[in-house]
């Protein structure tokens, strides 16, 4: 099966085709297997989990990317089963998925990236997976992006996707992407799956540089529960059908900004959809000695269970925020701390907390707001997106395998 790329699919850049199918891996009422295909060898870049207990698809995709960074043709992903902590059989199964896609597309096995998401420690039902790949490859059309984005979901409550057009000096390009993530979300690369595509012409090393830069302030700046997944992967394919992007050019700067915007939008959707989450909170730390200290403080606040439960309870308990900051490793003088909820001053230098509880409660009752903490007068700054921690999170994760 060779994809016909006429540009009519609307969502994906010209040169790409995506489809999804119900393979009944775990979810019997929705699609759970997807394939993204480029009609020509594409430049590729990817970032993977830093969890040492990484899944078989991560290991295989990392190897394939090293072998064929300029000729990746497809990405296949299943939900419902992570194929993680599955030993040699798991590697055989991941390889079988790549081989099956390669056979259907008449391409090389190393030109296929593989991803999985779901329960850890269970073997894939390979008969169902391989039947799904064969069925999808034989019938794949310009499927709805809703179907494709839904096929990679686990505990997500809605599909996550975004596309944008970018005007470069040599013409326009498109950047599109889908993502999944709801629980087991803590930045360390990132904790989710994201598959991005563009019709730009860009060499793999430069594409990797752009992806790494964009990831630092998007997927790597979110947290839901402080757990880093075994299966994290964010990848991008560039078909080369559009204008060429060269290093140190104005086009490259525009491309990097657009890629970060796309990834930031998807990253925020993941936090909004955090398991049991009801609030999206942007936490910014400024005035730190350097960006590293600012990030240490922001991440510690964002991942604090006590802060997150206070956010859920709409309690202006600023003491939890400064306590988290104090154990973060950032260097500061507590007498210099300044804290705001949106524009409302909560804590002033000298540890003076004289604010309206009523006005604070109005802010904390919102679905989305900002927490801004100034450590001093240094140049360091960092922003992390987080959410609240609710009783529903416990309910979801207490019965995840059932």
Phi, psi and omega in degrees: 000124177244126183292142174259119185252091182257002178081001184277352183290343172084306187275308185280153176298158176301134181105355182239149178221139180221147179211166181217156182212157174270109179260358180057040178293314173217321185263114185272348186251005178207169182288143186220016177215130180226155175226132172249128187233138171257140182280001176211161177304130186244146168295143183221150173213151180205153173238141185235163179306148173263004175295126182293337175269058184282154184282161179304316179300326177296313180297318182291316181294323177299318179294314180297322180293324177293327181281323187223061183292342182249011182215037175284137184243339186204155172233130176241138182217137173242154173245167179096342181205124186278345187048047179240146184057045183241008172063208183298323180296323178297319177295320177298319181291319177298317179295322179296325177296315179296318181296322181294317178295316181299319179296316181294326183265355182058049178231179179278147182302321182288356176269009180242128172262144184238140176219150177218156178207142181146215184289136178273144172088012178238140179286145177294142171282083194297330178298317178293318181298313183291323175297320179296317179298315180296317180295317182293315182297329183281338187236002189298128176242198174278076186296154176302136178297335176299317179293316183293314180292329179288331184293342180258005183280151169242267178271005175305147177258351176206152178287150185237120182203158180196147176217150178212156177255144182226128180267118177252175182296331181261007182133186183263153173228167176239143173237124182226154178197153172236156180211160172221151177162140179207312176236172187054052184242111175204126186301126170191068207093285170176174180230079184183182169242140174214133179236117185244154179213147176214154176265009178294156174257112185208137183288148183308316181298320180289324177296318178297318178300315180295318180296317180296317178298313183293325182293328184301324184248018178228268181296332180273010179236032178231154173206142174245311188222003176083007180253129179266125186288162175276348192239010184307139177197128169234124184230155177222136176246137178238112188286335181083010180285340184254197184299152179278140177245124181249156181298148175059027177253164177295328177296321180294319178298318178296318180298315179299317179296318180293319179297318178295323179296316179299312184291326178294319178299313180295322180298317180295325177298324178297316180292317177303324182266015178307143185305116180076004185288145176235352184219141172255123183236126176265118183251116180242130174247130180227172178072016179280167179299324177202176182297327180298313179297320179298318180291320176304313182292314183297317180295319181295318176298313185295331183260359180290123178297324180292319176295316184294324177288328175294321177299317179295321181277001179056043183253121182283055183274080186293339179299326178293327181290314181287332176294317177296319179298320182295332180261005186286336186101349177290145180264127179194168174255120185301336179292343182269352188296137173230133184230134177231142163255116193050236180262006184272118176293126179254317181227130180249160179309141185094010181059041179266113180248089181233091184219165180277114177299326180295315179293323177295319180296323178297320179291314184291343178280348181288159177287336183211136177199177182244146169243121182239126181237124176258125181272333184178220182242020180283173183273352187286138178212152178201149178230133177232140176258132182221183180216178179277169178241116187245171176297329181296329177301317179295318180299315182296313187275346176284345181224034187298325184277348184275000000 
